[in-house]
């Protein structure tokens, strides 16, 4: 008896050990730089600026994260309403939400394998049997058969394959959750960029219309001078040509504005014919003065596309575990109980009861190298996700670095364009006054007008570019999807903060997750 007890204990221990083990390798997330900067050389801390709307200086607050929905930092109620409407009505968001629901359902379906599978059946049939079955010695006969029973099937997760399948489906569900957050972030960024592009185009239209009005006044003045004999007719023709050139600039700008308005309608989930919002103007927006810039170690958990890439790594690791588990036996336990009777009266009698208990074990013996090939394929799939993760992280760092340097240079560009505009405006006003008084020739006036027109449009471009690069920085930093549930991604309760994730080859401890 002692030997039997020892054998039973050993078998139970072995069973428990195999049930606890997993063929899934641990997750080693690559390292990220331990430094606080994104750019080579000294990072920018403050931009230059000029006096005017959208022209002030900006300060970078390193180590801080966004405390609210990022587009609200532009202090535009209209922009906030349009972004919220887009997030609510966009078909792309609806598609991402549906994909998330499908992944959740798949995960819940795979969780059912942990429980016994119970089924019940009830049947009735009328059959005629052939006498040939009994050698032809008796004639065929007709009979009825009533059956009913309950069956139970259970797959003990000895080698953890069920858990691996479930983990893989859970990783896919989390991947879709982060994909939804990415879709929301991308959509909000596109809406803000389109609103800024609308505002910039509208500002250019206003500038061209203002300049055209001045050109008409000058044309009338030039014609009057010609009629009075104080100006040659060639000046009239040159001024008329300049007016026509300015008027020709309007249709392309109006077309560009229409395209942006159509795009805004589509982003908002509406047909262009249904869009009733008036175009944005630069007066609708306020340039954020303080820009929170998360550290690289924080960025990797603030970007939903990086989190999605990590979930793909988890899914691939679960696939490796499944491929390894295929080399080991699969155990099936089943039991059934019921009744089978030729008459309804005897259906519940003890003589009609039937039952069975069965256990089965299936062990691969020879698969022609298929299992080894599947294992190699699973490792290759993981290597792919690892490379994609590294590329995603590097791309995120590049986007932040590009936005930081762009804003640094935008400040200098806005200041230079502001000074240039002031100078050429004074030059044009002096030239116009001199032309009216007859002390300035027409060619000088025309050159001053062209210079002012170019400087005015260049200043609008510089200010709009600064707004767009500010939005690009917020999007590159991941927005604020991780702070609340409004973005459709896990909130703080379901996605707790994790330690920094260093990148391979750089300083900092590696993070190993079970």
The 8 nearest C-alpha neighbors of each residue, nearest first, counted from 0:
[[1, 3, 2, 4, 5, 6, 7, 8],
 [0, 2, 4, 3, 5, 6, 7, 8],
 [1, 3, 5, 0, 4, 6, 7, 8],
 [4, 2, 6, 0, 5, 1, 7, 8],
 [5, 3, 1, 7, 2, 6, 8, 0],
 [6, 4, 2, 8, 3, 7, 9, 1],
 [5, 7, 3, 9, 8, 4, 10, 2],
 [8, 6, 4, 10, 9, 5, 3, 11],
 [9, 7, 5, 11, 6, 10, 12, 4],
 [10, 8, 6, 12, 7, 11, 13, 5],
 [9, 11, 13, 7, 12, 8, 14, 6],
 [10, 12, 14, 8, 13, 9, 15, 7],
 [13, 11, 15, 9, 14, 10, 16, 8],
 [12, 14, 16, 10, 11, 15, 9, 17],
 [13, 15, 11, 17, 12, 16, 10, 18],
 [16, 14, 18, 12, 13, 17, 11, 19],
 [17, 15, 13, 19, 18, 14, 12, 20],
 [16, 18, 20, 14, 19, 15, 158, 157],
 [19, 17, 157, 15, 16, 158, 20, 159],
 [18, 20, 16, 17, 15, 21, 159, 158],
 [21, 19, 17, 18, 16, 22, 158, 159],
 [22, 20, 23, 159, 19, 158, 320, 18],
 [21, 23, 320, 323, 24, 324, 20, 321],
 [22, 24, 320, 21, 317, 316, 319, 25],
 [25, 23, 316, 22, 26, 320, 319, 21],
 [26, 24, 513, 512, 27, 23, 511, 316],
 [25, 27, 512, 511, 28, 513, 24, 313],
 [28, 26, 511, 510, 29, 25, 512, 509],
 [27, 29, 510, 26, 30, 511, 500, 509],
 [30, 28, 502, 503, 501, 27, 31, 500],
 [502, 501, 29, 31, 503, 500, 509, 505],
 [501, 502, 32, 30, 500, 33, 296, 505],
 [33, 31, 34, 501, 505, 502, 506, 30],
 [32, 34, 507, 506, 31, 35, 501, 296],
 [35, 33, 32, 36, 295, 37, 294, 296],
 [34, 36, 294, 295, 33, 37, 62, 61],
 [37, 35, 34, 38, 42, 294, 295, 39],
 [36, 38, 400, 396, 399, 39, 35, 295],
 [39, 37, 400, 36, 42, 40, 41, 404],
 [40, 38, 41, 37, 42, 36, 400, 404],
 [41, 39, 38, 42, 36, 37, 43, 404],
 [40, 42, 43, 39, 38, 36, 44, 37],
 [43, 41, 38, 40, 44, 36, 39, 37],
 [44, 42, 45, 407, 41, 403, 46, 59],
 [43, 45, 59, 58, 42, 46, 60, 61],
 [46, 44, 58, 57, 43, 59, 47, 56],
 [45, 47, 56, 407, 57, 410, 48, 58],
 [48, 46, 410, 56, 411, 45, 414, 49],
 [47, 49, 56, 55, 414, 410, 54, 46],
 [48, 50, 54, 414, 55, 51, 417, 413],
 [49, 51, 54, 55, 48, 52, 417, 414],
 [50, 52, 54, 53, 49, 55, 48, 417],
 [51, 53, 54, 55, 50, 285, 286, 282],
 [54, 52, 286, 55, 462, 51, 285, 466],
 [53, 55, 49, 51, 48, 52, 50, 413],
 [56, 54, 48, 49, 50, 53, 51, 57],
 [55, 57, 48, 47, 46, 288, 54, 410],
 [58, 56, 288, 46, 45, 289, 55, 59],
 [57, 59, 45, 289, 44, 290, 288, 60],
 [60, 58, 290, 44, 289, 61, 291, 45],
 [59, 61, 291, 292, 290, 63, 58, 62],
 [62, 60, 292, 63, 59, 293, 291, 294],
 [61, 63, 293, 294, 292, 60, 64, 291],
 [64, 62, 291, 293, 61, 292, 60, 65],
 [65, 63, 293, 291, 292, 66, 62, 479],
 [64, 66, 67, 479, 291, 69, 63, 478],
 [65, 67, 64, 68, 479, 482, 69, 63],
 [68, 66, 65, 69, 479, 71, 482, 72],
 [69, 67, 479, 71, 70, 478, 66, 65],
 [68, 70, 71, 72, 478, 67, 479, 473],
 [69, 71, 72, 68, 73, 79, 191, 78],
 [72, 70, 73, 74, 69, 68, 79, 75],
 [71, 73, 74, 70, 69, 287, 68, 285],
 [72, 74, 285, 71, 284, 75, 286, 287],
 [75, 73, 72, 71, 285, 284, 76, 70],
 [76, 74, 78, 77, 284, 73, 283, 79],
 [75, 77, 79, 78, 80, 74, 71, 283],
 [78, 76, 80, 75, 79, 81, 283, 279],
 [77, 79, 81, 75, 80, 76, 82, 191],
 [80, 78, 76, 82, 77, 81, 83, 71],
 [79, 81, 77, 83, 78, 82, 84, 76],
 [80, 82, 84, 78, 83, 79, 85, 77],
 [83, 81, 85, 79, 84, 80, 187, 78],
 [84, 82, 86, 80, 85, 81, 79, 87],
 [83, 85, 87, 81, 82, 86, 88, 80],
 [84, 86, 267, 82, 88, 89, 87, 83],
 [87, 85, 83, 84, 88, 89, 82, 183],
 [86, 88, 84, 85, 89, 83, 92, 267],
 [87, 89, 268, 85, 86, 84, 267, 90],
 [88, 90, 268, 85, 92, 91, 267, 86],
 [91, 89, 93, 92, 94, 268, 88, 95],
 [92, 90, 94, 89, 93, 95, 182, 186],
 [93, 91, 95, 94, 90, 89, 96, 182],
 [92, 94, 90, 96, 91, 95, 97, 89],
 [93, 95, 97, 91, 92, 96, 90, 98],
 [96, 94, 98, 92, 179, 97, 93, 99],
 [95, 97, 99, 93, 94, 98, 92, 100],
 [96, 98, 100, 94, 99, 95, 93, 101],
 [99, 97, 95, 101, 96, 100, 102, 94],
 [98, 100, 96, 175, 102, 97, 101, 176],
 [99, 101, 103, 97, 102, 98, 104, 96],
 [100, 102, 98, 104, 99, 103, 97, 105],
 [103, 101, 172, 105, 99, 104, 100, 106],
 [104, 102, 100, 106, 105, 101, 172, 99],
 [103, 105, 107, 101, 102, 106, 108, 100],
 [106, 104, 102, 108, 103, 107, 101, 109],
 [105, 107, 168, 103, 109, 108, 104, 169],
 [106, 108, 110, 104, 109, 105, 103, 111],
 [109, 107, 105, 110, 106, 111, 104, 112],
 [110, 108, 106, 111, 107, 165, 112, 105],
 [109, 111, 107, 108, 112, 113, 165, 106],
 [110, 112, 109, 113, 108, 114, 107, 116],
 [113, 111, 114, 110, 109, 161, 115, 154],
 [114, 112, 111, 110, 115, 161, 154, 156],
 [115, 113, 112, 111, 116, 153, 110, 154],
 [116, 114, 153, 152, 117, 151, 113, 112],
 [115, 117, 152, 151, 153, 114, 118, 112],
 [118, 116, 151, 150, 115, 152, 119, 149],
 [117, 119, 150, 149, 151, 116, 120, 148],
 [120, 118, 149, 148, 150, 121, 117, 147],
 [121, 119, 147, 148, 149, 122, 118, 146],
 [120, 122, 147, 146, 148, 119, 123, 145],
 [123, 121, 146, 145, 147, 120, 124, 144],
 [122, 124, 145, 144, 146, 125, 121, 143],
 [125, 123, 144, 143, 126, 145, 122, 142],
 [124, 126, 143, 142, 144, 123, 127, 141],
 [127, 125, 142, 141, 143, 124, 128, 144],
 [128, 126, 141, 140, 142, 129, 139, 125],
 [127, 129, 139, 140, 141, 126, 130, 132],
 [128, 130, 139, 131, 132, 127, 140, 138],
 [131, 129, 139, 138, 135, 132, 137, 133],
 [130, 132, 135, 134, 133, 129, 136, 139],
 [131, 133, 130, 134, 129, 135, 128, 139],
 [134, 132, 131, 135, 130, 136, 137, 129],
 [133, 135, 131, 136, 132, 130, 137, 129],
 [136, 134, 131, 130, 137, 133, 138, 132],
 [135, 137, 134, 133, 138, 130, 131, 132],
 [138, 136, 135, 130, 139, 133, 134, 131],
 [137, 139, 130, 140, 135, 136, 129, 131],
 [138, 140, 130, 129, 128, 137, 127, 141],
 [139, 141, 128, 127, 138, 142, 129, 130],
 [142, 140, 127, 126, 128, 139, 143, 125],
 [141, 143, 126, 125, 127, 140, 144, 341],
 [144, 142, 125, 341, 124, 126, 145, 342],
 [143, 145, 341, 124, 340, 123, 125, 146],
 [144, 146, 123, 340, 339, 122, 341, 124],
 [147, 145, 339, 122, 338, 121, 123, 340],
 [148, 146, 121, 337, 120, 338, 122, 339],
 [337, 147, 149, 336, 120, 119, 338, 121],
 [148, 150, 119, 336, 335, 118, 337, 120],
 [151, 149, 335, 118, 117, 334, 119, 336],
 [150, 152, 117, 334, 333, 116, 335, 115],
 [153, 151, 333, 116, 115, 332, 117, 334],
 [152, 154, 115, 332, 331, 116, 333, 155],
 [153, 155, 331, 330, 156, 332, 152, 112],
 [156, 154, 157, 153, 330, 331, 332, 113],
 [157, 155, 159, 158, 161, 154, 18, 160],
 [158, 156, 18, 155, 159, 17, 14, 160],
 [157, 159, 18, 17, 156, 160, 324, 21],
 [160, 158, 156, 162, 161, 157, 21, 18],
 [159, 161, 163, 162, 321, 158, 324, 164],
 [162, 160, 164, 163, 159, 156, 165, 112],
 [161, 163, 165, 159, 160, 164, 166, 156],
 [164, 162, 160, 166, 317, 165, 161, 167],
 [163, 165, 167, 161, 162, 166, 160, 168],
 [164, 166, 162, 168, 163, 167, 109, 110],
 [167, 165, 169, 163, 168, 164, 162, 170],
 [166, 168, 314, 170, 164, 317, 165, 169],
 [169, 167, 171, 106, 165, 170, 166, 172],
 [168, 170, 166, 172, 171, 167, 106, 165],
 [171, 169, 173, 167, 310, 172, 168, 314],
 [172, 170, 174, 168, 169, 173, 175, 167],
 [171, 173, 102, 169, 175, 174, 170, 103],
 [174, 172, 176, 170, 175, 171, 169, 177],
 [173, 175, 307, 171, 177, 172, 176, 310],
 [176, 174, 178, 99, 172, 173, 177, 179],
 [175, 177, 173, 179, 174, 178, 488, 99],
 [176, 178, 180, 303, 174, 179, 307, 175],
 [179, 177, 175, 181, 180, 176, 182, 174],
 [178, 180, 182, 176, 95, 177, 181, 175],
 [181, 179, 177, 183, 488, 178, 182, 486],
 [182, 180, 178, 184, 179, 183, 303, 185],
 [181, 183, 179, 185, 180, 184, 186, 178],
 [184, 182, 186, 180, 181, 185, 187, 179],
 [183, 185, 181, 187, 186, 182, 188, 180],
 [186, 184, 182, 188, 183, 187, 181, 189],
 [185, 187, 189, 183, 188, 184, 182, 190],
 [186, 188, 190, 184, 189, 185, 82, 183],
 [189, 187, 185, 191, 186, 190, 192, 184],
 [188, 190, 186, 192, 187, 191, 193, 185],
 [189, 191, 187, 193, 188, 192, 194, 186],
 [190, 192, 194, 188, 193, 189, 195, 187],
 [193, 191, 189, 195, 194, 190, 467, 188],
 [192, 194, 196, 190, 195, 191, 189, 197],
 [193, 195, 197, 191, 192, 196, 279, 190],
 [196, 194, 198, 192, 197, 193, 199, 191],
 [197, 195, 193, 199, 198, 194, 200, 192],
 [198, 196, 194, 200, 195, 199, 279, 256],
 [197, 199, 280, 279, 195, 201, 281, 196],
 [200, 198, 202, 196, 201, 197, 463, 195],
 [201, 199, 203, 197, 202, 198, 256, 196],
 [200, 202, 204, 198, 203, 199, 197, 205],
 [203, 201, 199, 205, 200, 204, 198, 206],
 [204, 202, 206, 200, 201, 205, 456, 207],
 [203, 205, 201, 207, 202, 206, 208, 200],
 [206, 204, 202, 208, 203, 207, 209, 201],
 [207, 205, 203, 209, 204, 208, 210, 202],
 [206, 208, 210, 204, 209, 205, 211, 203],
 [209, 207, 211, 205, 210, 206, 204, 212],
 [210, 208, 206, 212, 211, 207, 205, 213],
 [209, 211, 207, 213, 212, 208, 206, 214],
 [212, 210, 214, 208, 213, 209, 207, 245],
 [211, 213, 209, 215, 214, 210, 208, 216],
 [214, 212, 210, 216, 211, 215, 217, 209],
 [213, 215, 211, 217, 216, 212, 242, 218],
 [216, 214, 218, 212, 217, 213, 219, 211],
 [215, 217, 213, 219, 214, 218, 220, 212],
 [218, 216, 220, 214, 219, 215, 221, 213],
 [219, 217, 215, 221, 220, 216, 238, 214],
 [218, 220, 216, 222, 217, 221, 215, 223],
 [221, 219, 217, 223, 218, 222, 224, 216],
 [222, 220, 224, 218, 223, 219, 235, 217],
 [221, 223, 225, 219, 224, 220, 235, 218],
 [224, 222, 226, 220, 225, 221, 227, 219],
 [225, 223, 227, 229, 221, 230, 226, 222],
 [226, 224, 230, 222, 228, 227, 223, 229],
 [225, 227, 223, 224, 228, 222, 229, 230],
 [228, 226, 224, 225, 229, 223, 230, 222],
 [227, 229, 225, 226, 230, 224, 231, 223],
 [228, 230, 224, 227, 225, 231, 226, 437],
 [229, 231, 225, 224, 228, 232, 234, 221],
 [232, 230, 233, 234, 225, 229, 235, 228],
 [231, 233, 235, 234, 225, 236, 230, 222],
 [234, 232, 236, 235, 231, 237, 230, 238],
 [235, 233, 237, 232, 236, 231, 238, 441],
 [234, 236, 232, 238, 233, 237, 221, 222],
 [235, 237, 233, 239, 234, 238, 240, 232],
 [236, 238, 234, 240, 239, 235, 233, 241],
 [239, 237, 241, 235, 240, 236, 218, 234],
 [238, 240, 242, 236, 241, 237, 235, 243],
 [241, 239, 237, 243, 238, 242, 236, 244],
 [240, 242, 238, 244, 239, 243, 237, 245],
 [243, 241, 239, 245, 240, 244, 214, 246],
 [242, 244, 246, 240, 245, 241, 247, 239],
 [245, 243, 241, 247, 242, 246, 240, 248],
 [246, 244, 242, 248, 247, 243, 211, 241],
 [245, 247, 243, 248, 244, 249, 242, 211],
 [248, 246, 244, 245, 249, 243, 250, 251],
 [247, 249, 245, 246, 250, 251, 244, 252],
 [248, 250, 252, 247, 246, 251, 253, 204],
 [251, 249, 253, 252, 248, 254, 247, 246],
 [252, 250, 254, 253, 249, 255, 248, 247],
 [253, 251, 255, 249, 254, 250, 256, 204],
 [252, 254, 250, 256, 255, 251, 249, 257],
 [255, 253, 251, 257, 252, 256, 250, 258],
 [254, 256, 252, 258, 253, 257, 251, 259],
 [255, 257, 253, 259, 254, 258, 197, 200],
 [256, 258, 254, 260, 255, 259, 261, 253],
 [259, 257, 261, 255, 256, 260, 262, 254],
 [260, 258, 262, 256, 261, 257, 197, 263],
 [259, 261, 263, 257, 262, 258, 256, 264],
 [262, 260, 271, 258, 264, 259, 263, 257],
 [263, 261, 259, 265, 264, 260, 266, 258],
 [262, 264, 260, 266, 261, 265, 259, 267],
 [263, 265, 267, 261, 269, 271, 262, 266],
 [264, 266, 268, 262, 267, 269, 263, 270],
 [267, 265, 263, 268, 264, 85, 262, 89],
 [266, 268, 85, 264, 265, 89, 269, 263],
 [267, 269, 89, 265, 88, 266, 90, 85],
 [270, 268, 264, 265, 267, 273, 271, 274],
 [269, 271, 273, 272, 264, 265, 274, 268],
 [272, 270, 261, 264, 274, 273, 269, 265],
 [271, 273, 270, 274, 269, 275, 261, 264],
 [274, 272, 270, 271, 269, 275, 264, 276],
 [275, 273, 271, 264, 272, 276, 269, 270],
 [274, 276, 273, 277, 272, 271, 264, 278],
 [277, 275, 274, 278, 279, 260, 264, 81],
 [276, 278, 275, 279, 260, 274, 280, 197],
 [279, 277, 197, 276, 280, 198, 260, 201],
 [278, 280, 198, 197, 194, 283, 277, 281],
 [281, 279, 198, 282, 283, 201, 278, 202],
 [280, 282, 198, 283, 284, 199, 279, 202],
 [281, 283, 280, 284, 285, 52, 279, 198],
 [284, 282, 281, 280, 75, 279, 285, 77],
 [285, 283, 282, 281, 73, 75, 74, 286],
 [284, 286, 73, 74, 287, 53, 283, 75],
 [285, 287, 53, 73, 288, 284, 466, 52],
 [288, 286, 289, 73, 72, 285, 290, 57],
 [287, 289, 57, 58, 286, 290, 56, 55],
 [290, 288, 58, 287, 57, 59, 291, 60],
 [289, 291, 59, 60, 58, 292, 288, 287],
 [292, 290, 60, 63, 64, 65, 59, 61],
 [293, 291, 61, 63, 60, 62, 64, 290],
 [294, 292, 62, 64, 63, 297, 298, 61],
 [293, 295, 297, 62, 35, 296, 298, 292],
 [296, 294, 298, 297, 35, 293, 299, 32],
 [297, 295, 499, 294, 298, 500, 299, 31],
 [298, 296, 294, 295, 299, 300, 293, 499],
 [297, 299, 301, 295, 300, 296, 293, 302],
 [300, 298, 297, 301, 302, 296, 305, 295],
 [299, 301, 298, 302, 297, 306, 305, 303],
 [300, 302, 298, 477, 299, 481, 297, 303],
 [301, 303, 477, 305, 304, 300, 299, 298],
 [302, 304, 306, 177, 305, 181, 307, 180],
 [303, 305, 307, 306, 302, 181, 308, 177],
 [306, 304, 308, 307, 303, 302, 299, 391],
 [305, 307, 303, 309, 308, 304, 310, 300],
 [308, 306, 174, 304, 310, 177, 305, 309],
 [307, 309, 305, 311, 388, 306, 310, 304],
 [310, 308, 312, 306, 311, 307, 305, 313],
 [311, 309, 313, 307, 170, 312, 174, 308],
 [310, 312, 314, 308, 309, 313, 384, 315],
 [311, 313, 309, 315, 310, 384, 314, 381],
 [314, 312, 310, 316, 311, 315, 170, 317],
 [313, 315, 167, 311, 317, 312, 170, 316],
 [314, 316, 381, 318, 312, 317, 313, 311],
 [317, 315, 319, 313, 318, 314, 23, 312],
 [316, 318, 320, 314, 163, 167, 319, 315],
 [317, 319, 315, 321, 316, 320, 377, 322],
 [320, 318, 377, 316, 322, 317, 321, 23],
 [319, 321, 23, 22, 317, 323, 318, 322],
 [320, 322, 318, 324, 319, 323, 160, 163],
 [321, 323, 374, 319, 325, 320, 324, 373],
 [324, 322, 320, 325, 321, 326, 22, 319],
 [323, 325, 321, 326, 322, 327, 160, 320],
 [324, 326, 323, 322, 327, 321, 370, 328],
 [327, 325, 324, 323, 363, 328, 370, 362],
 [326, 328, 325, 324, 362, 329, 363, 158],
 [329, 327, 362, 361, 360, 330, 326, 363],
 [328, 330, 361, 360, 362, 331, 327, 154],
 [331, 329, 360, 359, 154, 155, 328, 361],
 [330, 332, 154, 359, 358, 153, 360, 333],
 [333, 331, 358, 153, 152, 357, 154, 359],
 [334, 332, 152, 357, 151, 356, 153, 358],
 [333, 335, 356, 151, 355, 150, 357, 152],
 [334, 336, 150, 355, 354, 149, 151, 356],
 [337, 335, 354, 148, 149, 353, 355, 150],
 [148, 338, 336, 353, 147, 352, 149, 354],
 [337, 339, 352, 351, 353, 147, 146, 148],
 [338, 340, 146, 351, 145, 352, 346, 147],
 [341, 339, 346, 145, 342, 351, 144, 345],
 [340, 342, 144, 143, 145, 343, 142, 339],
 [343, 341, 344, 340, 345, 346, 143, 145],
 [342, 344, 346, 345, 341, 340, 145, 347],
 [343, 345, 342, 346, 347, 348, 340, 341],
 [344, 346, 348, 343, 347, 342, 340, 351],
 [347, 345, 343, 340, 344, 348, 351, 342],
 [346, 348, 345, 349, 351, 338, 344, 352],
 [349, 347, 345, 350, 351, 346, 352, 344],
 [350, 348, 351, 352, 347, 345, 338, 346],
 [349, 351, 348, 352, 345, 347, 353, 338],
 [350, 352, 338, 339, 349, 340, 348, 346],
 [353, 351, 338, 349, 337, 350, 339, 354],
 [352, 354, 337, 338, 336, 351, 339, 355],
 [355, 353, 336, 335, 337, 352, 356, 334],
 [354, 356, 335, 334, 336, 357, 353, 333],
 [357, 355, 334, 333, 335, 354, 358, 332],
 [358, 356, 333, 332, 334, 355, 359, 331],
 [357, 359, 332, 331, 333, 360, 356, 330],
 [360, 358, 331, 330, 332, 361, 357, 329],
 [359, 361, 330, 329, 328, 331, 362, 358],
 [360, 362, 329, 328, 330, 359, 363, 331],
 [361, 363, 328, 364, 327, 360, 329, 326],
 [364, 362, 365, 326, 361, 366, 328, 327],
 [365, 363, 362, 366, 326, 361, 367, 327],
 [364, 366, 367, 363, 368, 369, 370, 362],
 [365, 367, 369, 368, 364, 370, 363, 371],
 [366, 368, 369, 365, 370, 371, 364, 372],
 [367, 369, 371, 366, 370, 372, 365, 373],
 [370, 368, 372, 366, 367, 371, 373, 374],
 [371, 369, 373, 372, 368, 374, 366, 325],
 [372, 370, 374, 373, 368, 369, 375, 322],
 [371, 373, 375, 369, 374, 370, 376, 368],
 [374, 372, 376, 370, 371, 375, 369, 377],
 [375, 373, 371, 322, 377, 376, 372, 370],
 [376, 374, 372, 378, 377, 373, 379, 371],
 [375, 377, 379, 373, 374, 378, 372, 380],
 [378, 376, 319, 380, 374, 379, 375, 318],
 [379, 377, 381, 375, 380, 376, 319, 382],
 [378, 380, 376, 382, 381, 377, 375, 383],
 [381, 379, 377, 383, 378, 382, 376, 315],
 [380, 382, 315, 378, 384, 383, 379, 385],
 [383, 381, 379, 385, 380, 384, 386, 378],
 [382, 384, 380, 386, 381, 385, 387, 379],
 [383, 385, 387, 381, 312, 386, 382, 388],
 [386, 384, 382, 388, 383, 387, 381, 312],
 [385, 387, 389, 383, 388, 384, 390, 382],
 [386, 388, 384, 390, 385, 389, 391, 383],
 [389, 387, 391, 385, 308, 386, 390, 384],
 [390, 388, 386, 392, 391, 387, 393, 385],
 [389, 391, 387, 393, 388, 392, 394, 386],
 [392, 390, 388, 394, 389, 393, 387, 305],
 [393, 391, 395, 389, 394, 390, 388, 396],
 [392, 394, 390, 396, 395, 391, 397, 389],
 [393, 395, 397, 391, 392, 396, 390, 398],
 [396, 394, 392, 398, 393, 397, 391, 399],
 [397, 395, 393, 399, 394, 398, 400, 392],
 [396, 398, 394, 400, 395, 399, 401, 393],
 [397, 399, 401, 395, 396, 400, 475, 402],
 [398, 400, 402, 396, 475, 397, 401, 472],
 [401, 399, 397, 403, 37, 38, 402, 398],
 [400, 402, 398, 404, 399, 403, 405, 397],
 [401, 403, 405, 399, 472, 400, 404, 468],
 [404, 402, 400, 406, 405, 401, 399, 407],
 [403, 405, 407, 401, 406, 402, 408, 400],
 [404, 406, 402, 408, 407, 403, 409, 401],
 [407, 405, 409, 403, 408, 404, 402, 410],
 [406, 408, 404, 46, 405, 409, 410, 403],
 [407, 409, 405, 411, 410, 406, 412, 404],
 [410, 408, 406, 412, 411, 407, 465, 405],
 [411, 409, 47, 48, 413, 46, 408, 412],
 [410, 412, 408, 414, 409, 413, 47, 415],
 [411, 413, 409, 415, 414, 410, 416, 408],
 [414, 412, 416, 410, 461, 415, 411, 417],
 [413, 415, 417, 49, 411, 48, 412, 416],
 [414, 416, 412, 418, 417, 413, 419, 411],
 [417, 415, 419, 413, 458, 418, 414, 420],
 [418, 416, 414, 420, 415, 419, 413, 421],
 [419, 417, 421, 415, 420, 416, 422, 414],
 [418, 420, 416, 422, 417, 421, 415, 423],
 [421, 419, 417, 454, 423, 422, 418, 424],
 [420, 422, 418, 424, 419, 423, 417, 425],
 [423, 421, 419, 425, 420, 424, 418, 426],
 [422, 424, 426, 451, 420, 425, 421, 427],
 [425, 423, 427, 421, 426, 422, 451, 420],
 [426, 424, 428, 422, 423, 427, 429, 421],
 [425, 427, 423, 429, 424, 428, 430, 422],
 [426, 428, 447, 430, 424, 429, 425, 423],
 [429, 427, 431, 425, 430, 426, 432, 424],
 [428, 430, 432, 426, 427, 431, 433, 425],
 [429, 431, 427, 433, 444, 428, 432, 434],
 [432, 430, 434, 428, 433, 429, 427, 435],
 [433, 431, 429, 435, 434, 430, 428, 436],
 [434, 432, 439, 438, 430, 436, 431, 435],
 [433, 435, 439, 437, 431, 436, 432, 438],
 [436, 434, 432, 433, 437, 431, 438, 220],
 [435, 437, 433, 434, 438, 432, 439, 431],
 [436, 438, 434, 435, 439, 433, 440, 432],
 [437, 439, 433, 436, 434, 440, 435, 432],
 [440, 438, 434, 433, 437, 430, 441, 443],
 [441, 439, 442, 443, 434, 444, 438, 437],
 [440, 442, 444, 443, 445, 439, 434, 234],
 [443, 441, 445, 444, 440, 446, 234, 439],
 [444, 442, 446, 441, 445, 440, 447, 439],
 [443, 445, 441, 447, 430, 442, 446, 448],
 [446, 444, 442, 448, 447, 443, 441, 449],
 [445, 447, 443, 449, 448, 444, 450, 442],
 [446, 448, 427, 450, 444, 445, 449, 451],
 [449, 447, 445, 451, 446, 450, 427, 452],
 [448, 450, 452, 446, 451, 447, 453, 445],
 [449, 451, 447, 453, 448, 452, 454, 446],
 [452, 450, 454, 448, 423, 449, 453, 424],
 [451, 453, 449, 455, 450, 454, 448, 456],
 [452, 454, 450, 456, 451, 455, 457, 449],
 [455, 453, 457, 451, 420, 452, 456, 458],
 [456, 454, 452, 458, 457, 453, 451, 420],
 [455, 457, 459, 458, 453, 454, 203, 460],
 [458, 456, 454, 460, 459, 455, 453, 461],
 [457, 459, 461, 416, 455, 456, 460, 454],
 [458, 460, 456, 462, 457, 461, 463, 199],
 [461, 459, 457, 463, 458, 462, 464, 456],
 [460, 462, 458, 464, 413, 459, 463, 457],
 [461, 463, 465, 459, 464, 460, 53, 413],
 [464, 462, 466, 460, 465, 461, 199, 459],
 [465, 463, 467, 461, 466, 462, 460, 468],
 [464, 466, 462, 468, 463, 467, 409, 469],
 [465, 467, 469, 463, 464, 468, 470, 462],
 [466, 468, 464, 470, 469, 465, 192, 471],
 [467, 469, 471, 465, 470, 466, 402, 464],
 [468, 470, 466, 472, 467, 471, 465, 473],
 [469, 471, 467, 473, 468, 472, 474, 466],
 [472, 470, 468, 474, 469, 473, 475, 467],
 [473, 471, 475, 402, 469, 470, 474, 399],
 [472, 474, 470, 476, 478, 471, 475, 469],
 [473, 475, 477, 471, 478, 476, 472, 470],
 [476, 474, 472, 477, 399, 473, 398, 471],
 [475, 477, 473, 474, 478, 472, 298, 399],
 [478, 476, 302, 474, 301, 475, 479, 473],
 [479, 477, 474, 473, 69, 476, 480, 184],
 [478, 480, 481, 482, 68, 65, 477, 69],
 [479, 481, 486, 482, 478, 483, 180, 488],
 [482, 480, 479, 490, 483, 301, 488, 489],
 [483, 481, 480, 479, 490, 491, 484, 66],
 [484, 482, 490, 485, 481, 480, 486, 491],
 [483, 485, 490, 486, 487, 488, 489, 482],
 [486, 484, 487, 483, 480, 488, 482, 490],
 [487, 485, 480, 484, 488, 180, 183, 483],
 [486, 488, 484, 485, 180, 179, 489, 176],
 [489, 487, 180, 176, 486, 177, 484, 490],
 [488, 490, 493, 494, 484, 491, 481, 487],
 [491, 489, 483, 484, 492, 493, 481, 494],
 [490, 492, 494, 495, 493, 482, 489, 481],
 [491, 493, 490, 494, 495, 489, 496, 483],
 [494, 492, 489, 490, 491, 495, 488, 496],
 [493, 495, 491, 489, 492, 490, 496, 481],
 [496, 494, 491, 492, 493, 497, 490, 489],
 [497, 495, 494, 498, 491, 300, 297, 499],
 [496, 498, 495, 499, 300, 500, 494, 297],
 [497, 499, 500, 496, 296, 510, 297, 300],
 [500, 498, 296, 297, 501, 497, 31, 299],
 [499, 501, 30, 31, 296, 510, 498, 502],
 [30, 31, 502, 500, 32, 507, 29, 509],
 [30, 31, 503, 501, 29, 505, 32, 504],
 [504, 502, 30, 29, 505, 501, 31, 509],
 [503, 505, 502, 506, 30, 29, 31, 501],
 [506, 504, 503, 32, 502, 30, 507, 31],
 [505, 507, 33, 32, 504, 508, 501, 30],
 [506, 508, 501, 33, 509, 505, 30, 32],
 [509, 507, 510, 501, 506, 30, 500, 499],
 [508, 510, 30, 501, 511, 507, 29, 28],
 [509, 511, 28, 27, 508, 500, 512, 29],
 [512, 510, 27, 26, 509, 513, 28, 25],
 [511, 513, 26, 25, 510, 27, 28, 24],
 [512, 25, 26, 511, 24, 27, 23, 510]]
